[in-house]
Amino acid sequence: MSSACIAERLGEGFLAQALHRDYRYVPDALDVRGLMTWDDLDGILATHRLESPRLRLSRDGQTLALRDYTEPVTTRRHTVWHRLHPAQLHARLAEGASLTLDSIDELHRPLAHVAEDLERAFRTRLQANLYASWTAVEGFGTHWDDHDVVVLQLDGAKRWRIYGPTRSYPLDRDTEEPVPPTSEPIADLVLRPGDLLYVPRGWWHAVSADQGTRSLHVTYGLQPHTPTNLIAWIGEKLLAHEEFRADLPRLAPPGEQAAFLARIRKLLDEQFDDPHLLTRYTADRDAQALGRMSPSLPYLTEVPAIPGVRVWMTTARAVLTVTEDAVRLAAGGTVYEFAPAAGPALRALVNGGVHTLDELARTAQVEVADIASLVQELVTGQVAAVGEPL
């Protein structure tokens, strides 16, 4: 499964016609067998200490108290954590609660791979959340999200009633709250395994497992980028000018204040007159984006020149620039410069997937030792990781 596959299933005109504008439903879009199973979820719950609110139960729009499905455990080091009580957990879920596990992409690599592919396509940070439910009771009631959502049904069936927005592009920190919808839903859908749904930010929806079967689905939330983000970024870039570092002349005479604002306006106008401003902003945000943390044990100080050592990028939004004289990789807030010969290997890494040192060396037509040195620099910068040969 890849972002190209998901983008293709969302439709040829998705970016121009639906992204941020309209919902999109694609039945039987993807083969999700083995992507995330109930056994996988059981294993995660059994082997991780998942505290609220990362793991939580919700019913009718309310979050259940921890005491309803956990028991406190005091460790020998006098710390307390809340251990799941399976029997109570089962009871609460049978009574209508829904289980939510935030950032499942940090706990389950197959879902992380999908998130990274989507980040590569949409050029923004994503977070994957997992939802499990068994009854017609709505876990969250009719609500809206402050980010666009890509939904993938993994097992069972889930009913989605979509109402549309009552306030255009609402934000988490906004000047007013959207009013709840009063009309009937504009779409009433039942998602089954492999079905794909896109819901824009601010669109009201209600979700329930009312088809007489359990449901397991994952949502990928897209971090929004608004003019507020753009203006803040411009302000950071303009700190090179003393006018943007100076104190505001709040107590100065009106004429002096007007002159100061004119200088500020001139600098801002220069930025907004650039037709490539949004391209610059996107490239800079991509280059600064941190990836998902991944240590490279057991290799502490040096990536060995072993052909089968596996390599992957930890950030999906690295920016690669190739010229006749050099190859520049901007990733994780650092710019790396390499000889032109490294270009093919870096391109393979930036395009995603797991590669061996031998594969990268053959792609670049260089020695494995040379690729190992290059990869070590990226591992040190936390933009790549390695694993032992399979």
KOLKETI-239474 format. One record per residue (C-alpha): residue number from 1; x, y, z. Coordinates in Angstrom, 2 decimals, always signed. Each point is the difference from the previous one (the first is absolute). Example, Ala and Ser with C-alpha at 12.3 -4.5 7.8 and 13.67 -1.06 7.14 Angstrom:
BEGIN
+------+---------+---------+---------+
| pake |       X |       Y |       Z |
+------+---------+---------+---------+
|    1 |  +12.30 |   -4.50 |   +7.80 |
|    2 |   +1.37 |   +3.44 |   -0.66 |
+------+---------+---------+---------+
# end
This chain:
BEGIN
+------+---------+---------+---------+
| pake |       X |       Y |       Z |
+------+---------+---------+---------+
|    1 |   +0.00 |   +0.00 |   +0.00 |
|    2 |   +1.30 |   +3.47 |   -0.82 |
|    3 |   -1.00 |   +3.62 |   -0.14 |
|    4 |   -0.10 |   -0.28 |   -3.78 |
|    5 |   -2.56 |   -2.78 |   +0.39 |
|    6 |   -2.08 |   +2.02 |   +2.47 |
|    7 |   +0.24 |   +3.16 |   -2.10 |
|    8 |   -1.01 |   -1.99 |   -3.06 |
|    9 |   -2.99 |   -1.50 |   +1.80 |
|   10 |   -1.12 |   +3.43 |   +1.22 |
|   11 |   -0.34 |   +0.99 |   -3.64 |
|   12 |   +1.88 |   +1.88 |   -2.68 |
|   13 |   -1.55 |   +3.33 |   +0.91 |
|   14 |   +0.31 |   -0.39 |   +3.77 |
|   15 |   +2.64 |   +2.69 |   +0.57 |
|   16 |   -1.76 |   +2.56 |   -2.18 |
|   17 |   -3.60 |   -0.82 |   +0.85 |
|   18 |   -0.25 |   -1.59 |   +3.45 |
|   19 |   +3.04 |   +0.73 |   +2.17 |
|   20 |   -1.12 |   +2.45 |   +2.75 |
|   21 |   -3.32 |   +0.42 |   -1.88 |
|   22 |   -2.18 |   -3.12 |   -0.09 |
|   23 |   -0.24 |   -3.50 |   +1.37 |
|   24 |   +1.04 |   -2.95 |   -2.16 |
|   25 |   -1.14 |   -3.62 |   +0.48 |
|   26 |   +1.60 |   -2.90 |   -1.85 |
|   27 |   -1.40 |   -3.47 |   +0.75 |
|   28 |   +2.27 |   -3.06 |   -0.23 |
|   29 |   +2.98 |   +2.24 |   -0.68 |
|   30 |   +2.84 |   -1.97 |   +1.59 |
|   31 |   +0.99 |   -3.47 |   +1.12 |
|   32 |   +0.49 |   +0.44 |   +3.76 |
|   33 |   +0.53 |   -3.65 |   +0.93 |
|   34 |   +2.78 |   -0.20 |   +2.58 |
|   35 |   +0.48 |   +3.75 |   +0.22 |
|   36 |   -1.32 |   +0.12 |   +3.59 |
|   37 |   -1.74 |   -2.96 |   +1.63 |
|   38 |   -1.79 |   -0.58 |   +3.28 |
|   39 |   +2.97 |   -2.14 |   +1.06 |
|   40 |   +2.26 |   +3.00 |   -0.69 |
|   41 |   -2.20 |   +2.19 |   +2.20 |
|   42 |   -0.09 |   -2.61 |   +2.78 |
|   43 |   +3.79 |   -0.20 |   -0.12 |
|   44 |   +0.42 |   +3.77 |   +0.26 |
|   45 |   -2.41 |   +0.25 |   +2.93 |
|   46 |   +1.74 |   -2.89 |   +1.77 |
|   47 |   +3.58 |   +1.23 |   -0.40 |
|   48 |   -0.20 |   +3.80 |   +0.35 |
|   49 |   -0.83 |   +2.27 |   +2.90 |
|   50 |   -2.49 |   +2.22 |   -1.78 |
|   51 |   -1.23 |   +2.75 |   +2.28 |
|   52 |   -3.01 |   +2.24 |   -0.59 |
|   53 |   -0.65 |   +2.02 |   -2.10 |
|   54 |   +2.03 |   -1.95 |   -2.54 |
|   55 |   -2.12 |   -3.07 |   +0.72 |
|   56 |   -3.54 |   +0.84 |   +1.00 |
|   57 |   -3.56 |   -1.23 |   -0.08 |
|   58 |   -2.84 |   +2.31 |   -1.09 |
|   59 |   -3.78 |   -0.30 |   -0.02 |
|   60 |   -2.62 |   +2.53 |   -1.05 |
|   61 |   +2.63 |   +2.70 |   -0.34 |
|   62 |   +1.39 |   -0.54 |   +3.51 |
|   63 |   +3.35 |   -1.49 |   +1.01 |
|   64 |   -0.33 |   -2.83 |   +2.51 |
|   65 |   +1.88 |   +0.14 |   +3.29 |
|   66 |   +3.15 |   -2.09 |   +0.22 |
|   67 |   -1.38 |   -1.90 |   +3.00 |
|   68 |   -2.70 |   -1.44 |   -2.26 |
|   69 |   +2.43 |   -2.20 |   -1.95 |
|   70 |   +3.44 |   +0.15 |   +1.68 |
|   71 |   +1.57 |   -0.68 |   +3.37 |
|   72 |   +2.86 |   +2.02 |   +1.50 |
|   73 |   +3.31 |   -1.79 |   +0.40 |
|   74 |   +2.81 |   +1.32 |   +2.19 |
|   75 |   +3.45 |   -1.03 |   -1.15 |
|   76 |   +3.04 |   -0.74 |   +2.14 |
|   77 |   +1.24 |   +3.48 |   -0.90 |
|   78 |   -3.15 |   +1.51 |   +1.49 |
|   79 |   -1.52 |   +1.11 |   -3.29 |
|   80 |   -3.64 |   -0.70 |   -0.84 |
|   81 |   -1.37 |   -1.07 |   -3.34 |
|   82 |   -3.45 |   -1.13 |   -1.04 |
|   83 |   -0.06 |   -3.61 |   -1.12 |
|   84 |   -2.83 |   -1.07 |   -2.27 |
|   85 |   -2.50 |   -2.31 |   +1.67 |
|   86 |   -1.08 |   -2.26 |   -2.90 |
|   87 |   -3.33 |   -1.06 |   +1.49 |
|   88 |   -1.00 |   +3.57 |   +0.79 |
|   89 |   +1.25 |   +1.16 |   -3.39 |
|   90 |   -2.15 |   -2.61 |   -1.73 |
|   91 |   -3.02 |   +1.03 |   +2.08 |
|   92 |   +0.34 |   +3.70 |   -0.79 |
|   93 |   +0.42 |   -0.70 |   -3.72 |
|   94 |   -3.02 |   -2.32 |   +0.01 |
|   95 |   -2.03 |   +2.76 |   +1.70 |
|   96 |   +0.69 |   +2.37 |   -2.90 |
|   97 |   +3.38 |   +1.61 |   +0.59 |
|   98 |   +2.42 |   +0.51 |   -2.87 |
|   99 |   +3.74 |   -0.54 |   +0.41 |
|  100 |   +2.40 |   +2.62 |   -1.37 |
|  101 |   +3.76 |   -0.40 |   -0.29 |
|  102 |   +1.76 |   +3.18 |   -1.10 |
|  103 |   +3.22 |   -0.02 |   -2.04 |
|  104 |   -0.30 |   -3.66 |   -0.92 |
|  105 |   +2.57 |   +0.76 |   -2.73 |
|  106 |   +2.61 |   +0.19 |   +2.78 |
|  107 |   -0.85 |   -3.51 |   +1.17 |
|  108 |   -0.71 |   -1.93 |   -3.21 |
|  109 |   +2.39 |   +0.27 |   -2.94 |
|  110 |   -2.44 |   -1.01 |   -2.78 |
|  111 |   -2.28 |   +2.92 |   +0.90 |
|  112 |   +3.05 |   +2.25 |   +0.33 |
|  113 |   +1.05 |   -0.90 |   -3.54 |
|  114 |   -3.41 |   +1.12 |   -1.27 |
|  115 |   +0.30 |   +3.24 |   +2.00 |
|  116 |   +3.43 |   +0.72 |   -1.47 |
|  117 |   -1.24 |   -0.68 |   -3.52 |
|  118 |   -2.91 |   +2.37 |   +0.56 |
|  119 |   +2.35 |   +2.65 |   +1.41 |
|  120 |   +2.09 |   -0.33 |   -3.14 |
|  121 |   -3.13 |   +0.62 |   -2.10 |
|  122 |   -1.67 |   +2.77 |   +2.05 |
|  123 |   +3.20 |   +1.69 |   +1.29 |
|  124 |   -1.18 |   +0.35 |   +3.58 |
|  125 |   +0.25 |   -1.80 |   +3.32 |
|  126 |   -2.50 |   -2.79 |   +0.62 |
|  127 |   -1.10 |   -1.83 |   +3.12 |
|  128 |   -1.74 |   -3.36 |   -0.15 |
|  129 |   -2.64 |   -0.84 |   +2.61 |
|  130 |   -1.66 |   -3.40 |   +0.40 |
|  131 |   -3.68 |   -0.47 |   +0.93 |
|  132 |   -1.77 |   -3.17 |   +1.07 |
|  133 |   -3.69 |   -0.33 |   +0.84 |
|  134 |   -2.72 |   -2.62 |   +0.21 |
|  135 |   -3.38 |   +1.74 |   +0.40 |
|  136 |   -2.28 |   +2.63 |   -1.49 |
|  137 |   +0.90 |   +2.41 |   +2.81 |
|  138 |   +1.98 |   +2.97 |   -1.34 |
|  139 |   +3.30 |   +0.40 |   +1.76 |
|  140 |   +0.40 |   +3.71 |   -0.72 |
|  141 |   -3.45 |   +1.21 |   -1.05 |
|  142 |   -0.42 |   +2.30 |   -2.96 |
|  143 |   +3.24 |   +1.95 |   -0.23 |
|  144 |   +2.56 |   +1.62 |   -2.30 |
|  145 |   +3.79 |   -0.24 |   -0.15 |
|  146 |   +2.51 |   +2.84 |   -0.31 |
|  147 |   +1.92 |   -1.90 |   -2.68 |
|  148 |   -0.80 |   -1.88 |   -3.20 |
|  149 |   -0.38 |   -3.75 |   +0.48 |
|  150 |   +0.69 |   -2.99 |   -2.22 |
|  151 |   -1.91 |   -3.03 |   +1.32 |
|  152 |   +0.84 |   -3.61 |   -0.76 |
|  153 |   -2.35 |   -2.75 |   +1.17 |
|  154 |   +2.01 |   -3.02 |   +1.18 |
|  155 |   -2.62 |   -2.46 |   +1.23 |
|  156 |   -3.74 |   -0.24 |   +0.52 |
|  157 |   -2.27 |   +2.89 |   -0.88 |
|  158 |   -0.41 |   +3.62 |   +1.13 |
|  159 |   -2.80 |   +2.41 |   -0.86 |
|  160 |   +0.96 |   +3.58 |   -0.81 |
|  161 |   -2.64 |   +2.72 |   -0.18 |
|  162 |   +1.56 |   +3.13 |   -1.50 |
|  163 |   -1.70 |   +3.39 |   +0.41 |
|  164 |   +2.46 |   +2.44 |   -1.51 |
|  165 |   +1.38 |   +3.18 |   +1.61 |
|  166 |   -1.88 |   +2.74 |   +1.84 |
|  167 |   +3.08 |   +2.25 |   +0.15 |
|  168 |   +2.61 |   +0.09 |   -2.74 |
|  169 |   +3.41 |   -1.33 |   +0.99 |
|  170 |   -0.39 |   +0.11 |   +3.80 |
|  171 |   +3.13 |   -0.24 |   +2.13 |
|  172 |   +0.81 |   -1.44 |   +3.41 |
|  173 |   +0.74 |   +3.54 |   +1.18 |
|  174 |   -2.65 |   +2.05 |   -1.78 |
|  175 |   -2.00 |   +3.14 |   +0.60 |
|  176 |   -3.25 |   -1.93 |   +0.25 |
|  177 |   -1.35 |   -3.55 |   +0.14 |
|  178 |   -1.87 |   -1.55 |   -2.93 |
|  179 |   -3.68 |   -0.50 |   +0.77 |
|  180 |   -1.27 |   -3.60 |   -0.13 |
|  181 |   -1.80 |   -1.01 |   -3.21 |
|  182 |   -3.80 |   +0.06 |   -0.04 |
|  183 |   -0.60 |   -1.66 |   -3.36 |
|  184 |   +0.10 |   -3.64 |   -1.03 |
|  185 |   +3.38 |   -1.49 |   -0.99 |
|  186 |   +1.13 |   +0.57 |   -3.55 |
|  187 |   +1.46 |   -3.52 |   -0.08 |
|  188 |   -0.80 |   -3.20 |   +1.91 |
|  189 |   +2.73 |   -2.57 |   -0.63 |
|  190 |   +0.97 |   -3.41 |   +1.33 |
|  191 |   +3.73 |   -0.69 |   -0.25 |
|  192 |   +1.20 |   -3.58 |   -0.35 |
|  193 |   +3.54 |   -1.44 |   -0.14 |
|  194 |   +2.05 |   +1.78 |   -2.65 |
|  195 |   -2.39 |   +2.95 |   -0.34 |
|  196 |   +1.59 |   +3.45 |   -0.08 |
|  197 |   -1.54 |   +3.28 |   +1.18 |
|  198 |   +1.31 |   +3.56 |   +0.00 |
|  199 |   -1.66 |   +2.62 |   +2.26 |
|  200 |   +1.15 |   +3.65 |   -0.10 |
|  201 |   +0.73 |   +2.06 |   +3.07 |
|  202 |   -3.09 |   +1.41 |   +1.69 |
|  203 |   -2.47 |   -2.45 |   -1.53 |
|  204 |   -2.42 |   -1.31 |   +2.61 |
|  205 |   -0.38 |   -3.77 |   +0.15 |
|  206 |   -1.38 |   -2.75 |   +2.24 |
|  207 |   +1.48 |   -3.49 |   +0.08 |
|  208 |   -1.37 |   -3.25 |   +1.43 |
|  209 |   +0.35 |   -3.77 |   -0.36 |
|  210 |   -3.72 |   -0.55 |   -0.49 |
|  211 |   +0.19 |   -2.76 |   -2.61 |
|  212 |   -0.07 |   -2.84 |   +2.51 |
|  213 |   +3.74 |   -0.62 |   -0.24 |
|  214 |   +3.21 |   +1.26 |   +1.57 |
|  215 |   +2.06 |   +2.71 |   -1.68 |
|  216 |   +3.68 |   +0.85 |   -0.24 |
|  217 |   +1.16 |   +3.02 |   -1.96 |
|  218 |   +2.94 |   +2.40 |   -0.16 |
|  219 |   -0.08 |   +3.72 |   -0.71 |
|  220 |   +2.90 |   +2.03 |   -1.34 |
|  221 |   -0.29 |   +3.62 |   +1.13 |
|  222 |   +1.71 |   +2.58 |   -2.24 |
|  223 |   +1.58 |   +2.98 |   +1.74 |
|  224 |   -1.52 |   +3.15 |   -1.57 |
|  225 |   +2.01 |   +2.88 |   -1.43 |
|  226 |   -1.82 |   +3.35 |   +0.12 |
|  227 |   +0.89 |   +3.64 |   -0.73 |
|  228 |   +0.73 |   +0.32 |   +3.71 |
|  229 |   +2.76 |   -2.60 |   -0.38 |
|  230 |   +1.30 |   +1.78 |   -3.11 |
|  231 |   +0.14 |   +3.41 |   +1.70 |
|  232 |   +1.78 |   -1.47 |   +3.03 |
|  233 |   +2.55 |   -1.61 |   -2.32 |
|  234 |   +0.55 |   +3.28 |   -1.87 |
|  235 |   +0.53 |   +1.73 |   +3.33 |
|  236 |   +2.71 |   -2.52 |   +0.89 |
|  237 |   +1.75 |   +0.53 |   -3.33 |
|  238 |   -0.12 |   +3.79 |   +0.35 |
|  239 |   +1.87 |   -0.08 |   +3.31 |
|  240 |   +3.11 |   +0.53 |   -2.12 |
|  241 |   -1.22 |   +3.62 |   -0.34 |
|  242 |   +0.50 |   +2.24 |   +2.99 |
|  243 |   -3.48 |   +1.49 |   -0.51 |
|  244 |   -1.50 |   -3.36 |   +1.00 |
|  245 |   +2.21 |   -0.24 |   +3.06 |
|  246 |   -0.59 |   +3.55 |   +1.17 |
|  247 |   -2.42 |   +0.97 |   +2.75 |
|  248 |   -3.36 |   +1.29 |   -1.14 |
|  249 |   -0.08 |   +3.82 |   +0.38 |
|  250 |   -3.18 |   -0.19 |   +2.06 |
|  251 |   +0.70 |   +3.22 |   +1.90 |
|  252 |   +1.50 |   +1.97 |   -2.90 |
|  253 |   -1.77 |   +2.91 |   -1.77 |
|  254 |   -2.45 |   -0.97 |   -2.80 |
|  255 |   +2.40 |   +1.02 |   -2.77 |
|  256 |   +2.73 |   -2.28 |   +1.30 |
|  257 |   -2.43 |   -2.86 |   +0.38 |
|  258 |   -1.22 |   +0.45 |   -3.58 |
|  259 |   +3.56 |   -0.02 |   -1.35 |
|  260 |   +0.79 |   -3.17 |   +1.92 |
|  261 |   -3.10 |   -1.77 |   -1.33 |
|  262 |   +0.86 |   +1.10 |   -3.55 |
|  263 |   +3.38 |   -1.70 |   +0.29 |
|  264 |   -1.64 |   -3.19 |   +1.30 |
|  265 |   -2.62 |   +0.08 |   -2.76 |
|  266 |   +2.71 |   +0.35 |   -2.65 |
|  267 |   +1.78 |   -3.12 |   +1.22 |
|  268 |   -3.26 |   -1.94 |   +0.12 |
|  269 |   -1.01 |   +1.17 |   -3.47 |
|  270 |   +3.28 |   -1.28 |   -1.38 |
|  271 |   -0.84 |   -3.44 |   +1.35 |
|  272 |   -3.56 |   -0.08 |   -1.30 |
|  273 |   +1.08 |   +1.25 |   -3.42 |
|  274 |   +2.02 |   -3.19 |   -0.46 |
|  275 |   -2.09 |   -2.40 |   -2.16 |
|  276 |   +1.97 |   -2.91 |   +1.46 |
|  277 |   -0.77 |   +0.87 |   +3.64 |
|  278 |   -2.17 |   -3.07 |   +0.68 |
|  279 |   +2.53 |   -2.26 |   -1.72 |
|  280 |   +2.74 |   +1.41 |   +2.23 |
|  281 |   -2.15 |   -0.41 |   +3.08 |
|  282 |   -0.83 |   -3.63 |   -0.84 |
|  283 |   +3.60 |   -0.91 |   -0.76 |
|  284 |   +1.20 |   +1.60 |   +3.22 |
|  285 |   -2.63 |   -1.74 |   +2.12 |
|  286 |   +0.88 |   -3.30 |   -1.67 |
|  287 |   +3.70 |   +0.54 |   +0.66 |
|  288 |   -0.67 |   +0.76 |   +3.68 |
|  289 |   -2.41 |   -2.88 |   +0.59 |
|  290 |   +1.17 |   -2.58 |   +2.51 |
|  291 |   -0.66 |   -3.63 |   -0.73 |
|  292 |   -1.15 |   -2.87 |   +2.18 |
|  293 |   +2.61 |   -0.91 |   +2.56 |
|  294 |   +1.92 |   -3.17 |   -0.85 |
|  295 |   +3.24 |   -1.05 |   +1.73 |
|  296 |   +2.58 |   -1.95 |   -1.97 |
|  297 |   +1.11 |   -2.61 |   +2.54 |
|  298 |   +2.29 |   -1.85 |   +0.22 |
|  299 |   +2.13 |   +2.37 |   -2.08 |
|  300 |   +1.06 |   +2.77 |   +2.39 |
|  301 |   +2.85 |   +1.90 |   -1.67 |
|  302 |   +0.37 |   -1.39 |   -3.51 |
|  303 |   -2.24 |   -1.57 |   -2.61 |
|  304 |   +1.93 |   -3.11 |   -1.06 |
|  305 |   +0.70 |   -0.58 |   -3.67 |
|  306 |   -2.08 |   -3.17 |   -0.03 |
|  307 |   -1.97 |   -0.33 |   -3.27 |
|  308 |   -3.22 |   -1.23 |   +1.66 |
|  309 |   -0.32 |   +2.80 |   +2.59 |
|  310 |   -3.44 |   +1.59 |   -0.49 |
|  311 |   -0.44 |   +3.77 |   -0.37 |
|  312 |   -3.05 |   +2.27 |   +0.00 |
|  313 |   -0.77 |   +3.67 |   +0.43 |
|  314 |   -1.75 |   +0.98 |   +3.23 |
|  315 |   -1.56 |   +3.08 |   -1.62 |
|  316 |   -2.25 |   -0.21 |   -3.03 |
|  317 |   +0.37 |   +3.64 |   -1.01 |
|  318 |   +3.72 |   +0.38 |   -0.73 |
|  319 |   +0.80 |   +2.43 |   -2.83 |
|  320 |   +2.62 |   -1.17 |   -2.51 |
|  321 |   +1.66 |   +2.49 |   -2.37 |
|  322 |   +2.33 |   -1.29 |   -2.70 |
|  323 |   +2.41 |   +2.20 |   -1.95 |
|  324 |   +3.04 |   -0.71 |   -2.14 |
|  325 |   +2.33 |   +0.78 |   +2.88 |
|  326 |   -1.74 |   -1.43 |   +3.06 |
|  327 |   -3.00 |   -1.73 |   +1.48 |
|  328 |   -1.72 |   +1.75 |   +2.91 |
|  329 |   -2.35 |   -1.73 |   +2.39 |
|  330 |   -2.06 |   +2.19 |   +2.34 |
|  331 |   -1.57 |   -2.10 |   +2.72 |
|  332 |   -0.74 |   +0.23 |   +3.72 |
|  333 |   +1.19 |   +3.62 |   +0.15 |
|  334 |   +3.44 |   -0.70 |   -1.49 |
|  335 |   +1.40 |   +0.39 |   -3.52 |
|  336 |   +2.41 |   -2.73 |   -1.11 |
|  337 |   +2.25 |   +0.33 |   -3.03 |
|  338 |   +1.43 |   -2.97 |   -1.87 |
|  339 |   +1.83 |   -0.69 |   -3.24 |
|  340 |   -2.16 |   -0.43 |   -3.12 |
|  341 |   +0.64 |   -3.76 |   +0.03 |
|  342 |   -2.15 |   -0.31 |   +3.13 |
|  343 |   -3.06 |   +1.32 |   -1.83 |
|  344 |   -1.56 |   -3.32 |   -1.12 |
|  345 |   +0.34 |   -1.58 |   +3.47 |
|  346 |   -1.47 |   +3.04 |   +1.72 |
|  347 |   -2.85 |   +0.13 |   -2.50 |
|  348 |   -0.85 |   -3.62 |   +0.81 |
|  349 |   -0.03 |   +0.77 |   +3.73 |
|  350 |   -2.09 |   +3.15 |   -0.38 |
|  351 |   -2.55 |   -1.91 |   -2.09 |
|  352 |   -0.65 |   -2.22 |   +3.01 |
|  353 |   +0.28 |   -3.66 |   +0.87 |
|  354 |   +2.69 |   -2.12 |   +1.61 |
|  355 |   +3.22 |   -0.56 |   -1.93 |
|  356 |   +3.19 |   -1.95 |   +0.64 |
|  357 |   +3.44 |   +1.57 |   -0.18 |
|  358 |   +0.75 |   -2.28 |   -2.92 |
|  359 |   -3.08 |   +1.14 |   -1.93 |
|  360 |   +0.87 |   +3.66 |   +0.56 |
|  361 |   +3.63 |   -0.58 |   -0.98 |
|  362 |   -1.03 |   -1.68 |   -3.24 |
|  363 |   -2.49 |   +2.78 |   -0.71 |
|  364 |   +2.71 |   +2.65 |   +0.42 |
|  365 |   +2.77 |   -2.20 |   -1.51 |
|  366 |   +2.26 |   +0.51 |   +3.02 |
|  367 |   +1.47 |   -2.23 |   +2.68 |
|  368 |   -2.06 |   -1.22 |   +2.95 |
|  369 |   +2.47 |   +1.69 |   +2.35 |
|  370 |   -0.71 |   +3.36 |   -1.65 |
|  371 |   -3.75 |   -0.44 |   +0.46 |
|  372 |   +0.53 |   -1.07 |   +3.62 |
|  373 |   +1.87 |   +3.26 |   +0.68 |
|  374 |   -2.75 |   +2.04 |   -1.63 |
|  375 |   -2.70 |   -1.80 |   +1.97 |
|  376 |   +1.91 |   +0.50 |   +3.24 |
|  377 |   -0.16 |   +3.75 |   -0.51 |
|  378 |   -3.77 |   -0.20 |   -0.45 |
|  379 |   -0.40 |   -2.26 |   +3.03 |
|  380 |   +2.00 |   +2.45 |   +2.11 |
|  381 |   -2.35 |   +2.74 |   -1.17 |
|  382 |   -3.04 |   -2.15 |   +0.95 |
|  383 |   -1.45 |   +0.07 |   -3.50 |
|  384 |   +0.76 |   -3.64 |   -0.81 |
|  385 |   +0.21 |   -3.28 |   +1.89 |
|  386 |   +1.53 |   -3.39 |   -0.60 |
|  387 |   -0.75 |   -3.56 |   +1.02 |
|  388 |   +1.80 |   -3.29 |   -0.05 |
|  389 |   -0.09 |   -2.17 |   -3.15 |
|  390 |   -3.01 |   -2.25 |   -0.21 |
+------+---------+---------+---------+
# end
